[in-house]
Amino acid sequence: MDRYGIGLDVGGTNVKAIALSAGGKVLETHEVSTVDDAQATWKLDSKKLIEQMEQKVGRPADAVGVSCPGIIAPHGRSVWWMLGKMEPLMGFEWSPFLGRKDIVPVYNDAKGALLGEVAAGAAKGKENVVLITLGTGVGGAIMCDGKLLNGHLGRAGHLGHMSVHFDGPPDLAKTPGAIEYEIGQWSVEKRSEGKFKDTKTLVEAYENGDAVATEVWLRSVKALAAHIVSVVNAVDPEVVIVGGGIAKSGDALFHPLAEYLDEFEWRPFEHRVTIIEPTLGSDAGAIGAAYGALQLNAR
């Protein structure tokens, strides 16, 4: 039987487990809700889910990986920095807890999602990929030459904290005029001077021809285009995956984005980066964790 791995996507409200074959086929999937402030909840729920997956598949997993928020320690086995309700996961190593002799790698959730899309999604088979997620804030991850970029402290790929306006207001990481402020959900009310509460109502008003909404929304999309071409010039990806809740705006986002990219992008010999949408949805993190674990423990 083909080797298979189990990936856990551990969040503040649920834990998802997916069993993935080495060939990229999803074998089993299951999800449970968690209690936000219970220190052992994620750990115990995760252990139960792994046991259930192994029972359904019929044998122990060849590898297990974890995807979760936070900055991952340089050794890749635990979370190094995470503030808020999931702080109990800081420093926690999964291998001894699960009784495994192999390494249980831990991935930042955006990096896990990128790995998932490379393993079985929109970027399958690609080696140079950027993922940008547009939601309350802006997340991201980068793969160069088949390897995830982690950096010195694990901060590499936090694309939301890149500046597109040096005189702009600081974001949560103190970056002035960050793309996270320019297009993130959390700043819509401030950017629209109180006229719109969220991106959904902003985009609906834009589609209906509202002048204020058009000005605010197109400024956001223009900032995103400037952000994307800056990232492209830095790491030269084959594709840029643009996902998250705001990406569900569809043509309202992608049509003006394409026009701004035509204006801004450096295209030697007419080579242009391909903008694509993710295909795995909320399964991406767990699939990526399983894929990464299988790759790591195959060595």
Disulfide bonds with the S-S distance in Angstrom:
none
